[in-house]
Amino acid sequence: MEMTLPKLEARVRSFEDRSDRPTRLMAFAELVIADSFVIKGIRVLKRNEPGDDEPFVVFPAEKGKGAAQDRWFDVAHPVTAEARAAACALVLERYRQSRQAPPEVARA
């Protein structure tokens, strides 16, 4: 039985840190699933490895409490590898498109 994925849409906002501190954060994203559910707090990060500047996607997580305070736990994430691959590919595609588009003019 083949499973089909619901319609996905992604919105990406580039992050510009003006503090001159080193950061791996490149953008924030939202993933809209089937026009009825949204996951906010998705991040696009750059890798730490020298020579590998390919961005990757991190789904929202929160720090554990008590004995698990040194661990992070997913808040929302794709359940299957197929869903994760589709979501990450879409977010990265929208991220790349946002980097190529001219900057938007703020309106009052």
HELIX and SHEET records of a PDB file:
HELIX    1   1 GLY A   66  ALA A   68  5                                   3    
HELIX    2   2 ALA A   81  GLN A  100  1                                  20    
SHEET    1   A 4 LEU A   8  SER A  14  0                                        
SHEET    2   A 4 LEU A  25  ILE A  33 -1                                        
SHEET    3   A 4 PHE A  37  LYS A  46 -1                                        
SHEET    4   A 4 PRO A  55  VAL A  58 -1                                        
SHEET    1   B 2 ALA A  61  LYS A  63  0                                        
SHEET    2   B 2 TRP A  72  ASP A  74 -1                                        
END                                                                             
